[in-house]
């Protein structure tokens, strides 16, 4: 039986939040069929049956907390640099930090070097060596408070509180008798806020996506029943058991049979060139994959070469195309697979991509608050 972590997320329609709707924007699809989440500063609203419960309300709540009418007289926390993980890890650390900041009634901003190892190259200017190079600032006060004195929030302290969810949402969850995984729901909502593209990155990804479609590399839109398959290898082997292409293919075959696909199309993302070769050689699936020089390395190696920002852009290309798929498959012991799973529930607003079970490869990570510190193997579960 395919693992289903989603049915518990859908509930009654959000409460009427008309007084907040002016703060929330979700435009139509862009011209030529690009999903709306490619737009800068995208925030989901509407389509309640095709997104997790309370999405519009919690997105507005995070936005209003982080973007006050005036930056004066506010309490702030500056998230200190995190140098031990890749992009997925940095984003998930930020989700925990936002929860902590909201509990402290403080606005969270990035340290100027948060994500600096990922922003070396020609895309990111020298004055923007943080995640702000790629994403919207965490707050409209980020620039105003850039040089101001404020308490620092070290990553180790965030780690101690990584299971936290803002009290108001714990209470709301209990009052409305939701039965789903509150922590997983919160992280999905928070990372959807954190990962909003800035205008520069939005233009770049839109340009690249249209170029791939024009070249016939990855069609736009994707074929019906396309499966997003992310095979995480590289340095992740130090933290969890790596799963082979054959294991992913077996799971995809089970998925296609269970859901009665008419075709066999998979969008494959991976850092391992051998996986790409195996997938193409197999011949039973139509494999869509972006052309790129893969070497199964990590961000630290790319930073040494001075091109880590190009790797981030390639990763984001893969992430956004993955979110265009209808079905999702991978190992959520990987931060990147978990990121795909979280965003596909919140952003697309499509009942098929949001609400079909995620197909886990190799294990079923626990989905309750008591067990959420450990999944398939021993690793820090951000």
Secondary structure, 3 states (H helix, E strand, C coil): CCCCCCHHHCCCCCCCCHHHHCCCCCCCCCCCCCCHHHCCCCCCCCCHHHCCCCHHHHHHHHHHHHCCCCCCCCCEEEECCCCCCCHHHHHHHHHHHHHHHHHCCCEEEECCCCCHHHCCCCCCCCCCCCHHHCECCCCCCCCCCCCCCCEEECHHHHHHCCCCCCHHHHHHHHHCCCCCCHHHHHHHHHHHHHCCECHHHHHHHHHHHHHHHHHCCCCCCCCCCCEEEEECCHHHHHCCCCCCHHHHHHHHHHHHHHHCCCCCEEEEEECCHHHHHHHHHHCCCEEECCCCCCCCCCHHHHHHCCCHHHHHHHHHHHHHHHCCCCEEEECCCCHHHHHHHHHHHHCCCCHHHHHCCCEECCCCCCCCCCCCCCCCCCCCCC
